Amino acid sequence: MAERLWSIQKSPLFEKLTTDELGELERHARQRKFPRNSTIYLPDDAADWVYVVVEGRVRLISITSDGKQAILGFFEPGDLFGELAVAGIDRHDHFAEAALNSTIVSIPSSILSDVMERNGALSLAITRLIGWRRQRLERRLRNLLFHSNRERLLALLYDLMQQYGRPSDGGVLIDIRLSHQDLASLIGVTRESVTLLLGEFQSEGLLKTGRQKVVILSPDRLARAAGEKPPEHSKPPLKESIHLSRGSAIEKTSPRRG
C-alpha cells in the first residue's frame, strides 16, 4: 500500500492532493512491472485507466495500414499518460509499450474523475495538461507538413531542451538518452539524416554530441533557429514528455504484447 501511494506521488499532478484523496486513488490503483518492449495496452482496448510512469520509459505507437510503426511520444518517470480516459475517450487508438524495463501505476479513470470533481486544482491541472499536449501536437504536425528535415530537428532539440535541459559542460545537457534512431523516429526522417544534421550542428558550434547525449552549447541560438524567443520560454503546466502527432515517425517493427 505504501509503495503504491509513493508511486502515485511521483507525478507532480498528485503532489498536493489531500491525504484522503491520495488514499482513494491508492486503494484502487494497481502497480505492475513491464519488461522492455512489452505492451501496456493495445488499440481498441477500453480506455478505463490513467497511468503514471514510476520507473523506466514508455512510448506510444501507432501502426499504419501498411504495417509501419509510428512513434507518437515518450514518457519518463513521473509522467502521466492515458489522460484522455477522463475526457470521455472510450477506447485507445494506439499502443503503449515499455521502451525500457518499467514500473507503471494504473488508476481507474472513473476514480480519478471523481477526485477531479472534488478538487478544482487537480481538474484544472489535467485540463491544462490536455490542452498543452494538443498545442504541441498541432505544432509538430505543422513541422511535419511544412518544414525541412533541418527545421524539424531544430524544433525537436528545442523542445527537448525545454523539457529535459539542465546546466552541464558549458551548455545545457538534454537529460534524456535518445539514440539517433529515436530522434529520427520522433520527426519522421531517417537515422542517416539525423546523424548528418547533428554533425552539421556540431560543426556550426550549436551543440556537441556523445553516446546518446546532446549538449546544447548555445541555447539562445537554438531557440532562434527553432523560431522561438530566447531565453524566457513558455513552460508546460508540469514536467512533460515528448508527445507527437500520428504519422510523425516510421519504423518497420510492431509492438509485442507483454
N, C-alpha and C positions, 0 to 999 in steps of 0.2 A: 504493500500500500504506500509506504513512504517513498519507495523508488518511483512509483508512477506519479506521485504528487510532485516530486523533484523534477521528473522529466517534463511534466506539463509546464512547470515554471521556467523551463528552458526557453520557451517562447516569450519574447518581450510583450506580446499581446496580453499575456495572462499574469504578468508580474504584479499588478496592482489589484487583482481580484481579492475579494474578502475571503476569509477562511472558509465560510460556508459555501461560497461559490466555487472555490477550488476543490473543496470536499465533494461537491456534487459532480464536478467533472471527473474527479479521481475515481469515484465509486463506479462510474460507467465506462471508464477508459480501459483500453487494452494495450499492453505493450508486447511487441514481438520483434525478434531479430530476423533480418532478411540477409541471406548470403549475397555476395556480389552477383549481379546480373539476374537475380530472381525478381519476379513480378509481384508488385504490391496490389495493383488492380488492373483490370482489362477494360477495353472498350465494351460498352453495353452493360458492364457491372453497375448495380444500383449505387447511386451516389448518396449513401447513407452515413458516411463517416467524414470527418475532417482530421487531418494528420499533422503531427509535429515530428520533425526530424530531431532525434536525440543524439545519435552518433551516425557518422558516415555521410553519404551523399545520395540524393535521389534525382533521377532525371525523368522528365515527362516526354513521351514519344508518341508520334502519330505515324501510322503506316499508310502509305499512299495506295491507290488502287492497283498499281503495278508492283507492289511488294517492297518498295523502297522505304527506308526509315527516316523520319524527320524528327530531329531533337527539338523540343519546344522549350526546354528550360532545365536548369539545375537548381537544387535546393540543398542548403547546408544546415548543420545543427542549429536549432532554434527557429528555423523557418517553418511556417505553416503552409500546407498545400491542400488542395481539395476543398478550398473555402467556398466555392460556388455551390456546394451542397446546401449551405444555409441561405442561398439566394433563389432556391426553387428549382435547381437543375436536378432532374430525376436520375439520369444515367451519364456515365463518363463517355467521352468520345475519343479517348486517348489511353495509352498505357502509362502507368507509373512503375518505374523499375529502380532497384537499388544499384547505383553506379559503383558503390563500394559496399563492403560489409556494413550493414546499417541497423540501427535500432529505431523503431518507429512507435509512437504512441498514437492510437486511433481513438477519437472521441465521437460518439454518436452525434450526428448533425442536429437531431431533434433536441438533445440535451443542451448543446451549445446554443441553439436558437432560444431555448427557454432562459438561459442565463443572460443572453443578449437583450431579451425583452426587459429584464430587471436592471441591467447595468448599461446605462446610456453611453458611458465612456467606451466600453468594450464594443458596443454596437457601432459607434462612430468610428472606432479604430479599424474594425473589419471592413466597414463600408469604404473608408479611405484606402485601405489596402486593395480592395477590389478595383476601385477607381484608378489607383496608381498603376496597377498591373495592366489595366485596359489601356491607359495612356501609353505605357511602354510598348504594348503590343502594336498599337497604331503607329507609333514612331518606327518600330522595327519593320513593320510592313512597308512603310514609305521607303525606308532604306533599301529593302529588297527589290522594290519595284523601280526605283528611280536613281539609285546611287551606284557608283562603281565599286569594284571589289575593295579598292583602297579606302574609299569613304566608309564602306560598311565596317571594315576592320578598325578604322579610327574611331567610329561611333561605339563599337563594342568595347574597345580598350578604355574609352572614356567612361562608359557605364560601369565596367569592372573596377576602374579606379575609384569611382564614386562609391561603389558598394563594398569593395574589399580592400581599398587602399590603406596603407599605414606607412609612416616615415621609415626609410631604410636606405642605406648605401647612397646617400646624397640625392635621393629622389623619393618616389613613392612606390613601394612594393605592392603589387596586386597579389594579395594574400589568399589566393585560391589556386590550387595546382590544376592546370588545364594543359593538355597536350596540344600540339599544332592541329591534330585531327579534331579535338574538341572545339577549338576556336573556329576551325573551318566549318564544322557541323552547325555551329551556332549562327553562322551568317550565310550558309548555303553556297560555299565555294569549295575548291579542292584544297587538300592539305598542302600541295605544292605551291599554290597561290599564297597561302598564309605564310609559309616558310620564306618565300621570295619577298613578300611585303615586309615581314618583320626584319629581314636583312636590310631592306631599304631604309626602314625607320631607324635602325641602329646606325647605319652609315650617316644618316641625317642628324644624329645626336639626340633623337627624340626619346630613345629608350635603350636599355640593354637587356639581353635575354640570357637565361641559363637553362638548366634542365627543368622544364615545366615551370619556369619562373620568368616573370617580366617585371622590370623596374622602370617606371616612367621617370626619366631624367628631367623633363620639363613639363610639369602638369599644365602650365598656362598655355604652352604651345599646343599640347594635345587638345586642350579644351577648344582653342580657336580653330584648330584643324578639323575638329568634330562639329564645328558650328555652334559651340556653347560659349557662355560667358565665363571667363576665369576671374577670380577663383571662388567667388561666392555662388556656389552651385546650389540648386534646389535639392533637398534631400527627400528620400522616400519617407512615408509616415513612420516606418520602423526599419530595422535592418532587413534588407530584402535581397532576394536572389534573382538570378537571371531568369527571365521568363519571356519566351519568344513566340512569335506567331506561327501557326501551322504552315508547313511548306518552307520553313526557314533553313532546313538542313536536310541533306540527303545522305543516307548510308544504305548498305545492302542487307545488313543483318537484321533479324527480327528478334523481339524480346522473347524471353522464356518465362514460363510460369514457374514460380518458386514452389 
